Amino acid sequence: MKCFPVVFLLLFLFSCNNAADTNTAATEATEEAKTSPIRGIVDVNPLNDPTPLPEMINFTSLAPGGNLYSPHTLKGRAIGSWYHEGDFPITIVGEDGTVIASAPATAKGDWMQEGWVPYEAVLEWDAEPNTKAKLVFTLNNPADEGEGKRRALEIPVFLK
């Protein structure tokens, strides 16, 4: 009879340990889904801005995981505060972190306003066909100077 509580305790501890492992695995999978560019758009938000990304910038000339052919004209719209002096940077970054191409997205209207302002950028590159990369649209706010402090939109693409 004295053995029963010990066995029960061991079973309880073993099941708690397995549950913790399962929760850790689930958390890791969730984190991977948030940051894996192959699954879709990534919101790089180092300063934890509460504004949803779709309320700040969008695009009309590509799809996540889509093919880009050089040269490629990117079009969309961003709120006025996304720009600085009428533009913001767009960069193509390879899987290894190498910058493949970059160009300014130029405002096609009065960028000194709070509302939506259309933009356009033309990117040209030379890369192997089917190169996995990401397009990075970076907020151009001089107040957030410093590496890793700027909000960005990352879109997975394949270069053709």
N, C-alpha and C positions, 0 to 999 in steps of 0.2 A: 504494500500500500504506500510506503514511503517513496517508492520508486516512481509512482504515477506523477506526482507534482514535478519531479525533476525532468521526466520525459516530456511533460506538457510544456514546461519552461523552455526546454531545448527546441521543441517544435515551434513554439511561439517566436523565439529569437531567430530561428532559421527562416521562418516565413517573413519576418520583418526585414531581414537582411536582403532577401530576394525582392521584396517590394521596393526597397531603397535602390537596388540595382536597376529594376525596371523603370522607376521614376527617373533615375539619372540618365538612362538610355533614352527615354522619351524626351527629356529636356534637351539632351544633346542633339537629337534628331530635329526638334523644333528650332533650335538655334541654327543648325545647318540649313534648314529650309528658309530662314530669314536672310541668310547671307549667301546662299548659293546662287550665283548669277545665271546658271544654266536654267533654273526654274522660273526666272522672270526678273522683273525690275527690282532693283535694290535701292533703298532709301538710305544714303549715308547721312547720318544725322548726329554728329559728334557733340553738338551743344544741346541736344534734346529739345529742339524747337517743336512746340505742340501743333503747329500748323500742318495739316495733311499735305503731302507732296502734290497731289492732284490739284490743290488749290493754289499752287505756286508756279508750276510749270507743266506743260504737256507737249506732245509732238504729234505730227500727222503723217510723216513720210517714212515710217518704219514700224516694224513689229518686233517685240522681244523674241530673240532666237532666229530672226530673219536674216536674209542675205543682203549684204551691201556690196555694190559694185562701184569701183572708183572711176571717175569722181562721183560723189554722192551729194545731192543737195538736201539738207535737213531743214525742215520747216516746222513751226509750231507757234506756241505763245507762252509767255512767262509774265508774271506780275512785274511791275516797274522796279520793285526793290531787288529783283534777281539780277538786274543790270548794274553796271557801273560805267559811266561815260558812254552809254549806249551799246554796250556789248557784254558778253560773258563767254568764258572758254568752253569749248567742246573738244574732247580728246578721245582718240581711239587708243586703248591700252591692250597689249597682248596678254596672254595668260601668265607670262613670266614677269609682268609689270613694265615691260618696255613700251615707251610711247611710240606708236606707229605713225600717228598723224595728229595734228591739232589745228584748230582754226577758231577765230572768234565768231560767235553767233551775233549778228548785227540786228539791232532793233529796226523794225520797218514802220516806226511811228514814234510818237512822243513817249520816251521811256521814263520821263520824270513825272510819273503818275502812279497811283495805287493800283489801278486796274490792269487788265490784260493788254499786253503789247506783243504783236507778232514779231517773230525773228526768222532769220534765214542764215544758213552757213553752208559753205561748200568745202567738203573734205576730199583730199586726194591722197592716195597712199600706194605703196608698192609692197605687196605681201603675197605669200604663197596662197594658192586657192584653198578654200575651206579652213582658213586660219580662224581659230576661236579667239574672240576679243570681246571687249566691252566698250560701249560708247559712254563717256562720262560727261554729263552736263553739270558744270560747277557754278554755284552761286558766286557772283562776282562782288563781294562785299568787302571793301578794304578794312572795315572794322574787325573782321575775322581773319586778319593776317596770321600766317603761320601754317606750317604743314599739318594737315589733318584736322583743321578747325572749321573748314567750310562745308556746308551742306552740299550734297550732290545727288544726282540721279544717275544710276548705272543701269545700262541695258545690254544684255548679252546679244552678240551678233556673230555672224560668220562672214568673213571678208572673202570676196570672190575676185 
